Amino acid sequence: MASMIEYTYINTNKGQNTMILLTEINKQLSSLNVEDLNITKDYITDLIKTKVKSMMRVGMKVNVVQKTKKTPGVITKIMKARCLVKIKDMTYRVPMSMLEAA
């Protein structure tokens, strides 16, 4: 039986789709030492935060994610680390890490 190879498509800034072999990325990560892995993890975390923050817009429908539930709401204001989210008739200050696009 042929082995399955995982591919992922990454959209570059120029709009071109570049195919990257995911197994190659995994091999590269496996060869790094712990210190380099921690640096890579921090970079990926910062990258995710930046992309999430740039994706948020006033008026965007979001879900506030808690341990056991997701509550729908609408962003009314974006601040440095939090957003004002209107849920039903109340407005709450919610950390961006608790928001996901609806």
A tleap script that builds the chain and sets N, CA, C and O, in Angstrom:
source leaprc.protein.ff14SB
mol = sequence {
  NMET ALA SER MET ILE GLU TYR THR TYR ILE
  ASN THR ASN LYS GLY GLN ASN THR MET ILE
  LEU LEU THR GLU ILE ASN LYS GLN LEU SER
  SER LEU ASN VAL GLU ASP LEU ASN ILE THR
  LYS ASP TYR ILE THR ASP LEU ILE LYS THR
  LYS VAL LYS SER MET MET ARG VAL GLY MET
  LYS VAL ASN VAL VAL GLN LYS THR LYS LYS
  THR PRO GLY VAL ILE THR LYS ILE MET LYS
  ALA ARG CYS LEU VAL LYS ILE LYS ASP MET
  THR TYR ARG VAL PRO MET SER MET LEU GLU
  ALA CALA
}
set mol.1.N position { 0.853 -1.181 0.000 }
set mol.1.CA position { 0.000 0.000 0.000 }
set mol.1.C position { 0.892 1.234 0.000 }
set mol.1.O position { 1.855 1.302 0.764 }
set mol.2.N position { 0.587 2.193 -0.833 }
set mol.2.CA position { 1.401 3.403 -0.943 }
set mol.2.C position { 1.230 4.261 0.304 }
set mol.2.O position { 0.138 4.349 0.867 }
set mol.3.N position { 2.319 4.890 0.727 }
set mol.3.CA position { 2.240 5.753 1.897 }
set mol.3.C position { 1.621 7.091 1.500 }
set mol.3.O position { 1.825 7.586 0.392 }
set mol.4.N position { 0.862 7.660 2.431 }
set mol.4.CA position { 0.221 8.940 2.157 }
set mol.4.C position { 1.188 10.066 2.476 }
set mol.4.O position { 1.870 10.034 3.501 }
set mol.5.N position { 1.249 11.052 1.608 }
set mol.5.CA position { 2.103 12.211 1.810 }
set mol.5.C position { 1.193 13.404 2.051 }
set mol.5.O position { 0.256 13.655 1.293 }
set mol.6.N position { 1.485 14.138 3.122 }
set mol.6.CA position { 0.653 15.290 3.458 }
set mol.6.C position { 1.180 16.539 2.756 }
set mol.6.O position { 2.372 16.841 2.821 }
set mol.7.N position { 0.293 17.254 2.092 }
set mol.7.CA position { 0.636 18.513 1.450 }
set mol.7.C position { -0.207 19.608 2.069 }
set mol.7.O position { -1.331 19.371 2.513 }
set mol.8.N position { 0.341 20.796 2.094 }
set mol.8.CA position { -0.441 21.939 2.514 }
set mol.8.C position { -0.172 23.065 1.534 }
set mol.8.O position { 0.939 23.194 1.020 }
set mol.9.N position { -1.169 23.869 1.277 }
set mol.9.CA position { -1.017 25.008 0.387 }
set mol.9.C position { -0.905 26.265 1.224 }
set mol.9.O position { -1.730 26.522 2.101 }
set mol.10.N position { 0.121 27.037 0.943 }
set mol.10.CA position { 0.331 28.285 1.669 }
set mol.10.C position { 0.172 29.432 0.685 }
set mol.10.O position { 0.821 29.455 -0.361 }
set mol.11.N position { -0.682 30.373 1.019 }
set mol.11.CA position { -0.931 31.525 0.177 }
set mol.11.C position { 0.135 32.574 0.475 }
set mol.11.O position { 0.199 33.094 1.589 }
set mol.12.N position { 0.966 32.885 -0.504 }
set mol.12.CA position { 2.025 33.868 -0.310 }
set mol.12.C position { 1.458 35.269 -0.471 }
set mol.12.O position { 0.311 35.434 -0.886 }
set mol.13.N position { 2.262 36.283 -0.144 }
set mol.13.CA position { 1.818 37.677 -0.235 }
set mol.13.C position { 1.436 38.073 -1.652 }
set mol.13.O position { 0.606 38.961 -1.843 }
set mol.14.N position { 2.029 37.428 -2.646 }
set mol.14.CA position { 1.758 37.789 -4.028 }
set mol.14.C position { 0.520 37.091 -4.569 }
set mol.14.O position { 0.183 37.254 -5.742 }
set mol.15.N position { -0.162 36.313 -3.730 }
set mol.15.CA position { -1.378 35.655 -4.159 }
set mol.15.C position { -1.147 34.327 -4.844 }
set mol.15.O position { -2.102 33.676 -5.265 }
set mol.16.N position { 0.096 33.915 -4.962 }
set mol.16.CA position { 0.387 32.634 -5.596 }
set mol.16.C position { 0.314 31.535 -4.553 }
set mol.16.O position { 0.738 31.718 -3.411 }
set mol.17.N position { -0.224 30.398 -4.950 }
set mol.17.CA position { -0.259 29.266 -4.039 }
set mol.17.C position { 1.026 28.479 -4.198 }
set mol.17.O position { 1.399 28.092 -5.305 }
set mol.18.N position { 1.700 28.245 -3.080 }
set mol.18.CA position { 2.934 27.490 -3.074 }
set mol.18.C position { 2.691 26.201 -2.322 }
set mol.18.O position { 2.222 26.215 -1.184 }
set mol.19.N position { 3.012 25.077 -2.964 }
set mol.19.CA position { 2.804 23.790 -2.321 }
set mol.19.C position { 4.055 23.444 -1.522 }
set mol.19.O position { 5.165 23.460 -2.055 }
set mol.20.N position { 3.874 23.139 -0.266 }
set mol.20.CA position { 4.982 22.779 0.609 }
set mol.20.C position { 4.713 21.397 1.165 }
set mol.20.O position { 3.606 21.102 1.615 }
set mol.21.N position { 5.706 20.568 1.132 }
set mol.21.CA position { 5.562 19.225 1.660 }
set mol.21.C position { 5.641 19.297 3.176 }
set mol.21.O position { 6.694 19.607 3.734 }
set mol.22.N position { 4.534 19.012 3.838 }
set mol.22.CA position { 4.441 19.144 5.290 }
set mol.22.C position { 5.421 18.217 5.997 }
set mol.22.O position { 5.940 18.554 7.061 }
set mol.23.N position { 5.673 17.069 5.417 }
set mol.23.CA position { 6.624 16.150 6.048 }
set mol.23.C position { 8.023 16.739 6.088 }
set mol.23.O position { 8.789 16.439 7.004 }
set mol.24.N position { 8.373 17.573 5.113 }
set mol.24.CA position { 9.687 18.228 5.118 }
set mol.24.C position { 9.791 19.214 6.276 }
set mol.24.O position { 10.835 19.318 6.921 }
set mol.25.N position { 8.713 19.930 6.535 }
set mol.25.CA position { 8.697 20.861 7.659 }
set mol.25.C position { 8.855 20.087 8.961 }
set mol.25.O position { 9.603 20.504 9.845 }
set mol.26.N position { 8.150 18.958 9.084 }
set mol.26.CA position { 8.248 18.134 10.285 }
set mol.26.C position { 9.667 17.601 10.484 }
set mol.26.O position { 10.158 17.547 11.611 }
set mol.27.N position { 10.317 17.214 9.404 }
set mol.27.CA position { 11.706 16.738 9.500 }
set mol.27.C position { 12.625 17.845 10.001 }
set mol.27.O position { 13.485 17.616 10.852 }
set mol.28.N position { 12.433 19.049 9.464 }
set mol.28.CA position { 13.260 20.179 9.881 }
set mol.28.C position { 13.048 20.487 11.362 }
set mol.28.O position { 14.006 20.745 12.091 }
set mol.29.N position { 11.792 20.459 11.803 }
set mol.29.CA position { 11.503 20.724 13.215 }
set mol.29.C position { 12.097 19.644 14.109 }
set mol.29.O position { 12.579 19.945 15.202 }
set mol.30.N position { 12.071 18.408 13.668 }
set mol.30.CA position { 12.618 17.301 14.464 }
set mol.30.C position { 14.115 17.424 14.663 }
set mol.30.O position { 14.661 16.931 15.650 }
set mol.31.N position { 14.776 18.081 13.727 }
set mol.31.CA position { 16.229 18.194 13.826 }
set mol.31.C position { 16.684 19.357 14.711 }
set mol.31.O position { 17.873 19.478 15.005 }
set mol.32.N position { 15.744 20.218 15.140 }
set mol.32.CA position { 16.118 21.367 15.970 }
set mol.32.C position { 16.309 20.955 17.427 }
set mol.32.O position { 15.694 20.004 17.910 }
set mol.33.N position { 17.194 21.707 18.123 }
set mol.33.CA position { 17.349 21.455 19.559 }
set mol.33.C position { 16.234 22.191 20.322 }
set mol.33.O position { 15.468 22.949 19.729 }
set mol.34.N position { 16.154 21.965 21.615 }
set mol.34.CA position { 15.055 22.498 22.429 }
set mol.34.C position { 15.043 24.029 22.414 }
set mol.34.O position { 13.977 24.639 22.324 }
set mol.35.N position { 16.203 24.640 22.500 }
set mol.35.CA position { 16.270 26.109 22.509 }
set mol.35.C position { 15.714 26.684 21.206 }
set mol.35.O position { 14.949 27.648 21.225 }
set mol.36.N position { 16.101 26.091 20.079 }
set mol.36.CA position { 15.601 26.565 18.788 }
set mol.36.C position { 14.102 26.299 18.641 }
set mol.36.O position { 13.388 27.104 18.042 }
set mol.37.N position { 13.624 25.186 19.178 }
set mol.37.CA position { 12.194 24.895 19.141 }
set mol.37.C position { 11.403 25.924 19.947 }
set mol.37.O position { 10.326 26.347 19.526 }
set mol.38.N position { 11.934 26.329 21.105 }
set mol.38.CA position { 11.254 27.355 21.911 }
set mol.38.C position { 11.206 28.690 21.174 }
set mol.38.O position { 10.198 29.394 21.231 }
set mol.39.N position { 12.281 29.039 20.489 }
set mol.39.CA position { 12.308 30.277 19.705 }
set mol.39.C position { 11.282 30.197 18.579 }
set mol.39.O position { 10.567 31.162 18.312 }
set mol.40.N position { 11.214 29.040 17.922 }
set mol.40.CA position { 10.251 28.832 16.845 }
set mol.40.C position { 8.823 28.897 17.372 }
set mol.40.O position { 7.948 29.489 16.741 }
set mol.41.N position { 8.589 28.282 18.539 }
set mol.41.CA position { 7.251 28.303 19.148 }
set mol.41.C position { 6.836 29.735 19.468 }
set mol.41.O position { 5.696 30.121 19.210 }
set mol.42.N position { 7.756 30.528 20.028 }
set mol.42.CA position { 7.445 31.927 20.344 }
set mol.42.C position { 7.131 32.716 19.075 }
set mol.42.O position { 6.216 33.540 19.055 }
set mol.43.N position { 7.896 32.458 18.022 }
set mol.43.CA position { 7.665 33.144 16.751 }
set mol.43.C position { 6.281 32.796 16.198 }
set mol.43.O position { 5.548 33.678 15.750 }
set mol.44.N position { 5.927 31.516 16.231 }
set mol.44.CA position { 4.629 31.085 15.717 }
set mol.44.C position { 3.498 31.687 16.540 }
set mol.44.O position { 2.485 32.106 15.980 }
set mol.45.N position { 3.656 31.736 17.859 }
set mol.45.CA position { 2.640 32.338 18.728 }
set mol.45.C position { 2.444 33.812 18.390 }
set mol.45.O position { 1.311 34.279 18.277 }
set mol.46.N position { 3.553 34.549 18.228 }
set mol.46.CA position { 3.462 35.971 17.864 }
set mol.46.C position { 2.819 36.153 16.493 }
set mol.46.O position { 2.033 37.077 16.285 }
set mol.47.N position { 3.155 35.273 15.569 }
set mol.47.CA position { 2.597 35.345 14.227 }
set mol.47.C position { 1.086 35.125 14.244 }
set mol.47.O position { 0.347 35.822 13.550 }
set mol.48.N position { 0.636 34.169 15.027 }
set mol.48.CA position { -0.798 33.893 15.153 }
set mol.48.C position { -1.514 35.094 15.753 }
set mol.48.O position { -2.570 35.494 15.264 }
set mol.49.N position { -0.943 35.680 16.823 }
set mol.49.CA position { -1.566 36.851 17.450 }
set mol.49.C position { -1.690 38.006 16.462 }
set mol.49.O position { -2.725 38.670 16.406 }
set mol.50.N position { -0.640 38.243 15.687 }
set mol.50.CA position { -0.643 39.331 14.711 }
set mol.50.C position { -1.706 39.105 13.647 }
set mol.50.O position { -2.437 40.027 13.284 }
set mol.51.N position { -1.789 37.875 13.148 }
set mol.51.CA position { -2.774 37.585 12.102 }
set mol.51.C position { -4.200 37.671 12.632 }
set mol.51.O position { -5.091 38.166 11.942 }
set mol.52.N position { -4.419 37.190 13.857 }
set mol.52.CA position { -5.757 37.266 14.443 }
set mol.52.C position { -6.153 38.719 14.646 }
set mol.52.O position { -7.280 39.108 14.339 }
set mol.53.N position { -5.223 39.526 15.165 }
set mol.53.CA position { -5.527 40.929 15.421 }
set mol.53.C position { -5.803 41.677 14.120 }
set mol.53.O position { -6.689 42.531 14.075 }
set mol.54.N position { -5.057 41.367 13.067 }
set mol.54.CA position { -5.275 42.056 11.794 }
set mol.54.C position { -6.576 41.616 11.128 }
set mol.54.O position { -7.111 42.325 10.276 }
set mol.55.N position { -7.080 40.455 11.513 }
set mol.55.CA position { -8.309 39.929 10.948 }
set mol.55.C position { -9.548 40.547 11.611 }
set mol.55.O position { -10.609 40.613 10.990 }
set mol.56.N position { -9.423 40.997 12.860 }
set mol.56.CA position { -10.558 41.532 13.608 }
set mol.56.C position { -10.970 42.894 13.047 }
set mol.56.O position { -10.124 43.737 12.747 }
set mol.57.N position { -12.282 43.094 12.910 }
set mol.57.CA position { -12.832 44.353 12.436 }
set mol.57.C position { -14.059 44.713 13.270 }
set mol.57.O position { -14.774 43.835 13.754 }
set mol.58.N position { -14.290 46.009 13.431 }
set mol.58.CA position { -15.494 46.466 14.130 }
set mol.58.C position { -16.707 46.023 13.321 }
set mol.58.O position { -16.748 46.189 12.102 }
set mol.59.N position { -17.689 45.460 14.010 }
set mol.59.CA position { -18.892 44.962 13.356 }
set mol.59.C position { -18.809 43.485 12.991 }
set mol.59.O position { -19.789 42.898 12.532 }
set mol.60.N position { -17.640 42.887 13.196 }
set mol.60.CA position { -17.445 41.474 12.866 }
set mol.60.C position { -18.157 40.583 13.881 }
set mol.60.O position { -18.101 40.835 15.085 }
set mol.61.N position { -18.828 39.541 13.388 }
set mol.61.CA position { -19.482 38.585 14.270 }
set mol.61.C position { -18.428 37.593 14.772 }
set mol.61.O position { -17.675 37.019 13.985 }
set mol.62.N position { -18.387 37.401 16.089 }
set mol.62.CA position { -17.404 36.519 16.713 }
set mol.62.C position { -18.089 35.610 17.732 }
set mol.62.O position { -19.232 35.837 18.127 }
set mol.63.N position { -17.367 34.592 18.138 }
set mol.63.CA position { -17.781 33.753 19.251 }
set mol.63.C position { -16.808 33.976 20.388 }
set mol.63.O position { -15.596 33.950 20.177 }
set mol.64.N position { -17.314 34.194 21.591 }
set mol.64.CA position { -16.478 34.280 22.785 }
set mol.64.C position { -16.361 32.853 23.307 }
set mol.64.O position { -17.353 32.246 23.709 }
set mol.65.N position { -15.131 32.320 23.296 }
set mol.65.CA position { -14.908 30.926 23.652 }
set mol.65.C position { -14.551 30.829 25.127 }
set mol.65.O position { -13.575 31.420 25.589 }
set mol.66.N position { -15.366 30.066 25.859 }
set mol.66.CA position { -15.109 29.789 27.264 }
set mol.66.C position { -14.890 28.292 27.406 }
set mol.66.O position { -14.935 27.562 26.416 }
set mol.67.N position { -14.652 27.828 28.625 }
set mol.67.CA position { -14.357 26.412 28.825 }
set mol.67.C position { -15.423 25.494 28.261 }
set mol.67.O position { -15.108 24.518 27.580 }
set mol.68.N position { -16.668 25.794 28.537 }
set mol.68.CA position { -17.731 24.861 28.180 }
set mol.68.C position { -18.720 25.396 27.154 }
set mol.68.O position { -19.663 24.693 26.790 }
set mol.69.N position { -18.529 26.622 26.680 }
set mol.69.CA position { -19.510 27.168 25.742 }
set mol.69.C position { -18.897 28.232 24.845 }
set mol.69.O position { -17.819 28.763 25.115 }
set mol.70.N position { -19.614 28.524 23.780 }
set mol.70.CA position { -19.266 29.614 22.867 }
set mol.70.C position { -20.471 30.541 22.802 }
set mol.70.O position { -21.597 30.103 22.566 }
set mol.71.N position { -20.220 31.828 23.016 }
set mol.71.CA position { -21.302 32.802 23.022 }
set mol.71.C position { -21.125 33.745 21.840 }
set mol.71.O position { -20.062 34.349 21.703 }
set mol.72.N position { -22.133 33.894 20.980 }
set mol.72.CA position { -22.006 34.800 19.836 }
set mol.72.C position { -22.106 36.262 20.257 }
set mol.72.O position { -22.826 36.612 21.192 }
set mol.73.N position { -21.366 37.102 19.543 }
set mol.73.CA position { -21.395 38.532 19.804 }
set mol.73.C position { -20.865 39.300 18.609 }
set mol.73.O position { -20.513 38.716 17.583 }
set mol.74.N position { -20.812 40.627 18.754 }
set mol.74.CA position { -20.341 41.511 17.684 }
set mol.74.C position { -19.302 42.462 18.268 }
set mol.74.O position { -19.531 43.047 19.327 }
set mol.75.N position { -18.169 42.623 17.600 }
set mol.75.CA position { -17.120 43.541 18.052 }
set mol.75.C position { -17.589 44.975 17.848 }
set mol.75.O position { -18.015 45.345 16.754 }
set mol.76.N position { -17.511 45.787 18.914 }
set mol.76.CA position { -17.888 47.197 18.803 }
set mol.76.C position { -16.675 48.126 18.871 }
set mol.76.O position { -16.738 49.259 18.394 }
set mol.77.N position { -15.571 47.654 19.461 }
set mol.77.CA position { -14.357 48.461 19.538 }
set mol.77.C position { -13.165 47.527 19.709 }
set mol.77.O position { -13.252 46.520 20.413 }
set mol.78.N position { -12.037 47.870 19.052 }
set mol.78.CA position { -10.811 47.079 19.172 }
set mol.78.C position { -9.781 47.901 19.929 }
set mol.78.O position { -9.461 49.024 19.541 }
set mol.79.N position { -9.265 47.332 21.008 }
set mol.79.CA position { -8.235 47.994 21.807 }
set mol.79.C position { -6.930 47.219 21.635 }
set mol.79.O position { -6.840 46.332 20.786 }
set mol.80.N position { -5.929 47.551 22.432 }
set mol.80.CA position { -4.612 46.934 22.274 }
set mol.80.C position { -4.648 45.420 22.463 }
set mol.80.O position { -4.163 44.688 21.600 }
set mol.81.N position { -5.199 44.944 23.547 }
set mol.81.CA position { -5.201 43.507 23.826 }
set mol.81.C position { -6.603 42.935 23.972 }
set mol.81.O position { -6.772 41.719 24.064 }
set mol.82.N position { -7.600 43.793 23.992 }
set mol.82.CA position { -8.977 43.351 24.208 }
set mol.82.C position { -9.894 43.978 23.170 }
set mol.82.O position { -9.523 44.921 22.472 }
set mol.83.N position { -11.077 43.442 23.088 }
set mol.83.CA position { -12.122 44.013 22.234 }
set mol.83.C position { -13.363 44.222 23.077 }
set mol.83.O position { -13.632 43.465 24.009 }
set mol.84.N position { -14.118 45.257 22.740 }
set mol.84.CA position { -15.443 45.398 23.322 }
set mol.84.C position { -16.377 44.581 22.443 }
set mol.84.O position { -16.464 44.797 21.234 }
set mol.85.N position { -17.072 43.639 23.071 }
set mol.85.CA position { -17.963 42.746 22.331 }
set mol.85.C position { -19.372 42.890 22.897 }
set mol.85.O position { -19.585 42.760 24.103 }
set mol.86.N position { -20.338 43.162 22.006 }
set mol.86.CA position { -21.732 43.267 22.422 }
set mol.86.C position { -22.357 41.878 22.326 }
set mol.86.O position { -22.423 41.271 21.257 }
set mol.87.N position { -22.812 41.403 23.479 }
set mol.87.CA position { -23.486 40.109 23.571 }
set mol.87.C position { -24.877 40.393 24.121 }
set mol.87.O position { -25.028 40.858 25.251 }
set mol.88.N position { -25.876 40.113 23.319 }
set mol.88.CA position { -27.266 40.449 23.636 }
set mol.88.C position { -27.356 41.945 23.903 }
set mol.88.O position { -27.104 42.728 22.987 }
set mol.89.N position { -27.701 42.383 25.113 }
set mol.89.CA position { -27.835 43.811 25.399 }
set mol.89.C position { -26.671 44.368 26.201 }
set mol.89.O position { -26.685 45.545 26.563 }
set mol.90.N position { -25.671 43.558 26.485 }
set mol.90.CA position { -24.528 43.978 27.310 }
set mol.90.C position { -23.260 44.047 26.462 }
set mol.90.O position { -23.131 43.338 25.464 }
set mol.91.N position { -22.316 44.915 26.872 }
set mol.91.CA position { -21.019 45.017 26.219 }
set mol.91.C position { -19.948 44.583 27.212 }
set mol.91.O position { -19.935 45.031 28.358 }
set mol.92.N position { -19.049 43.705 26.764 }
set mol.92.CA position { -18.006 43.136 27.627 }
set mol.92.C position { -16.630 43.408 27.031 }
set mol.92.O position { -16.468 43.461 25.812 }
set mol.93.N position { -15.630 43.581 27.916 }
set mol.93.CA position { -14.237 43.643 27.484 }
set mol.93.C position { -13.719 42.212 27.437 }
set mol.93.O position { -13.672 41.531 28.462 }
set mol.94.N position { -13.333 41.760 26.257 }
set mol.94.CA position { -12.944 40.360 26.072 }
set mol.94.C position { -11.527 40.293 25.500 }
set mol.94.O position { -11.234 40.967 24.512 }
set mol.95.N position { -10.640 39.488 26.107 }
set mol.95.CA position { -9.298 39.314 25.512 }
set mol.95.C position { -9.403 38.706 24.113 }
set mol.95.O position { -10.245 37.843 23.864 }
set mol.96.N position { -8.547 39.161 23.212 }
set mol.96.CA position { -8.574 38.662 21.840 }
set mol.96.C position { -8.335 37.156 21.777 }
set mol.96.O position { -8.795 36.487 20.852 }
set mol.97.N position { -7.617 36.630 22.758 }
set mol.97.CA position { -7.333 35.200 22.753 }
set mol.97.C position { -8.593 34.363 22.968 }
set mol.97.O position { -8.599 33.165 22.687 }
set mol.98.N position { -9.654 34.989 23.463 }
set mol.98.CA position { -10.918 34.278 23.691 }
set mol.98.C position { -11.886 34.417 22.522 }
set mol.98.O position { -12.997 33.891 22.577 }
set mol.99.N position { -11.477 35.122 21.463 }
set mol.99.CA position { -12.375 35.363 20.330 }
set mol.99.C position { -12.014 34.485 19.152 }
set mol.99.O position { -10.845 34.210 18.884 }
set mol.100.N position { -13.060 34.050 18.450 }
set mol.100.CA position { -12.872 33.369 17.162 }
set mol.100.C position { -13.949 33.862 16.217 }
set mol.100.O position { -15.038 34.249 16.643 }
set mol.101.N position { -13.637 33.845 14.939 }
set mol.101.CA position { -14.607 34.316 13.943 }
set mol.101.C position { -15.818 33.400 13.926 }
set mol.101.O position { -15.690 32.179 14.011 }
set mol.102.N position { -16.986 33.999 13.817 }
set mol.102.CA position { -18.230 33.202 13.800 }
set mol.102.C position { -18.524 32.703 12.409 }
set mol.102.O position { -19.524 32.017 12.198 }
savepdb mol mol.pdb
quit
